């Protein structure tokens, strides 16, 4: 996408937005939180409460009353932006402005900014046009790349290898980072709530658009759902038909790695035992009681080892064989330690091996 393409009414199409680094989303904070254009900032012309009040006027009085009240509120909010957030913008500032469908909210701010002398443009069709683009791209874009799927038992260091590959300059699609979830019963990150599905979709498209189709894309062997978000069928299909790299690590090192990655549960045993209770239907109350007792006693080595042997390993092996058929011919690799240095060394070996079979 390139800079330009503006029509005389200051509207531009979505395919002309690439050169506009300053992007202003004038929708309400709740709309913005659900999803927005990449790198956009939220400067709402109507807050959530103000939008609700205008909507009530439209429903219970008249369209005229709603427009009159809305115009006054929007004018005050735009004045606050000009005196505050936009006060130091240079004379040649050229922001992209959008709302839900390219209507009155974004038109009002675009008009005022241009009257001042800035070169603001309005996204034709607004966020709705962008969302339609994302939905369409999710159906076609994933198939344009060659994937190398990093597989391996839980705790074998798949995520560490993915991070090391990225550090070494490889193309990496880190789905767990985009989803802010490690993809298992205990996989949520307490410091980072998951994105909405729409926001995850946008982040996924932005990541895919940054890749070179001539180079491999490394991705972890995820299931369709990662916590509360799910992968598009097109990506899942491409991953499941891809070549695989299997990471192998001894059980003691897997236990040690998992204790590091899930250390927050060591500090919140109530949350851990609550999650373990969900496994009663799979493994019975006696087994889960054994795990709960180990957690309450702080016997983490016993707990993690038992969870791997009884729950995670059988579950993962069944899923891998079913969903990633080419894993049977995977390149086997083994880190020499669970340090960053060891995984970066392994990443260089993996990238060379993948390149040799491409």
N, C-alpha and C positions, 0 to 999 in steps of 0.2 A: 504494500500500500504506500502511496506517495503523498507528499504535501501538495495541496491544491485541490482542484476539482470543485471549488466553490461556485455556486451560481449567483446571480445578481441579488437574490434575496438572502444571501449569506448562509444558505443551507449547503451541506456537502453530503455525499453518499458515504456509506461505511467504508468502501474500498479506497477512499481518499483521506482517511483519518491517520494514516501511519506517521505523517510528519508533525502531528500535533502532540507534543509531549505533555503540555498542560491540559488536563481533561477535568472538566467541572461537571459533577453529577448534582443536579439541583433537586433531585427527588428527596423524599423524606428519609430520615436516618434508618428507619426499618426497611424501606425499599433498598437502600444502599447496602445495608448489612446482609441482605439475602444474596445479592450479587451486583457486580458493576463492571464496567470496562476496565481492562488492565491499567493500573497506575492512576486511576481516577481519584479525585478528592471530592468529598461530600461538602457542598455548600448549599443546603436546602433553602429554597425560597419559601417553603411551607414546612413547618415541623410536623411530626405525626399528629400532635394535638390540634394544630392549626388546620391541617388537612381534614381532620375529622369534623371540626366545627364548620368549615366551609361546606362539607358534604351534607351535614345536617340542615344547613340553611337551604341548600339546593333541594333537599327532599321535603322539607316542611314549609318553606316559604316560596321561593321562586329561583329560577336560574339567575335572574337579574340581581337579586339580593346576594346570592352566593358570589357572583362575579364582582360585585361592588366591594363586599367584605374581603374577598380574596385579593383583589387588586391593592387594597390598602395595606394588607399584611405583607404581600410580596414586595411592595415599594419600600416598606420599612426594613425588611430583611436585606434587600439589595443595597439600600443605603448603608447598612451596617457592614456589608461585605466591602463596599468601596472605601469606607473609612477605616476598615480594619484589615482583613485578610488580603485585599487587593491594593492597598494603599501604596506599596512600594514597587508595584509592577512597572516595568519600563515602558516607554512610549510605543515600542514595536511589539508589545505583548500580543500574542495571537492564540488565545485558548479555544479549545473545543468545548462546547456546552451541550448537554443533553438532559432530557427528562425521560418519562416513560415511553412516549410515542412521538416525540418531536413537536409537542403542542405548546400551550400558552406558557407553561412554567419556564421552559428553556428559551422560548422566544422572547419573553420579557427581559431576561438577563442579557441575552445576546444583543438585543436592541439597545439597551442602556450602555453596555460596554462599547458598542460601536459609536454611539452618540458622543461618548467621551473622547474617542479617538483610537481606542484599541481595535484590533482586527479579529474580533471574535467570530466564530462560525458555529452554526447549530447543526447537530447530527440529524439528518433527515430520517424520520421514522423512530428516532430515539433508541432507548435501551431495547425496546421490543424487536427492532431490526437486528441489533447485535445478538440477541438471544436466538433469533431464528438462524442466524449465521452459525452460531455455536452448535446448535442442534444438527444442522446439516453437515457441518465439518466433522462432528463426532461419528458420522456414518461412513465417511470416506477417508479422512486424513490418516487414521491409524494404519491403514493398509499400505501406505506409501513407504513404510520403513521395514528394515530387516532387524529383527529382534534377537538378542541373545538372552535367554531366560536363566537367571541365577536361581538354582533350586538347592535344597538341602534340608535336613531335619531341623526342627525348631531349636534355636540356640547354636546353630552351626556357624553363624557369622555371615549370613546372607546380607543383612543390612549393613554390616561393617564393610563388606566387600563392595557393595553398591556405593557407599560413601567414599571408599578408597579409589574406586574407578573414576568417580567424579573428580576427585582431587588430582588424579593423574591425567585429566583432560579428556577422558572418554565421554561419549554421549550417554547420559543416564536419565532414565525416566523413574524417578523416585516416588512411586505411588503412595507409599506410606507417609512420606513427608507431605505430599499434597493433601492426603486425607487426614493428616495429623492423627494417625492411629497405627498400631503395630499389627492389626489384622487378626487378632485372636480374642478369646474371652477376656483376657487380662490386658488387652492391647491399647486401651484408651490412655491418653497422655493428660495427667491431671492439670498441667500448666497450660494446656492448649486445647480448647474445645474444638470439636470437628467443624469443618465448614458446612454450609448448606450444600445440597446436591448441585444447585445451579452454580454456586461459587467453585465447587470442585470441578465441574465441567469446564468452566472458564479457565481455571488454572491448568487443567489438562491440555486444553487446546493451545494455550500460550506456550506450554512446554514443548508440545509437538511441533509447533510452528518455528521453534528455535533450532530444530535439528536439521542436519544435512542428510538427505536420503542416501547419499553415497557411502555413509558410514554406519556401522552397527549401533543399535540402541540397546543398552543393557537395562533389564527390568527384572524385578523379583517375581517369583512364581506365586502370584496372588490368586485368591478366589474371586468370584464375581463381586462379592461384597466386602468392603473394608470398613468395619464398624458400621456406621449409619449411611455411608455413601456406597454407590455401586459403579462398576466399570461399564462402559458401553460395550455392547455385544461385538462391535467391529474390532475393538482393541483386544478383547478377550479371545476372539477367534484367531487374530494374528499372533498373539502370544502362545496360544496352545498349539500352533503349527510351527513354532520356532525351534531352533537348535537350543540345547540346554548345557549349562555348566553346573556341575554338582559340587557343592562345598562339603567336605567331610572333616569332622572334628571329633576328638575323643569325648566321651561322656563327661569326665571330670572337668574338662575345659568348657564344655557346653554349660554345665551347671554354674561354673564361675562367671561365664559371660552373661547368663540370664540373671544372675543375682545382681550384676551391675546394671543391666538394662531395666530391671523391674524393682530397683531398690526402694521406690516409693511405697511398695506394698510392705516392706519390712517396717516402715514407720506407721502404716495404717492397716493393722491386722484385721480390724472389723470389716473394712472394705474387701480385703482378700477373702475372708471366710464367707462373706456374702456372695462373692462371685463363685466360689467353690460350690456353694449350695446348688447352683444351676446345673451341676454335673451329676446330681443324684439320679436323675432319670437314665443317664448313660451307664453309670458305674455302681449304683446302689449306695444306700445310706452307710453301710459299714466302711466302704472304701473312702467315701467323702469324710466320714468321721475321723478316719485315720489321717487324712490330709489336714483336716481342721486342727486335730490335736498336735500335729507337727508344727503347724503355723503358730499356734498358741504357745508352744514350747520354744519357738524360735529355732527349730531344727531345720534350717533352710536347705541344707544339702540333701537331707532325706526327702523333704517335700518336693524339691525341684526334680531330683532324680526319679522319684516315684511318679510324678506327673508326666515326665517325659516317657517313661517306660510303659505306663498303663494307658495314658490318654493321648498325648500329643504325637508320639511317634507312629502308633498304628493309624491314627486319623490322617496324618500327613501322607504316609505311604499309600494309603488307599486313594486319597485325593490326587496325589501326584501321578500314579499309574493311570487313573481314569482321565484326568484333565490335560496332562502333558505327556502324550505318548512317546515323544522323542527323547524323553528323559532316560529311556533305556540305553540310548547311545550317547549319553552326556559325557563331556570331558570332565574327569574327576580331578579336583584340586584340593589341597589341604594346607591351611595356614600353619606356619611353624610355631606360632604363639598367638595370643589374642591382644596384641599390641597394635597401635596404629601403623608402626613401621612394618610389622609383619604383613598386615593386610595391604599396605601400599606395594610392597614387594610382590605379593600375590596378584594384585591388580595388574601390574605390568606383565606378568606371566600369562594371565588370563587374556588380556587384550591381544598379546602376540599370538596365542593359540587360536583365538577366535578369528583373527585376521588371516591366519594360515589356512583355515578351512572355508573362508568366504569365497 
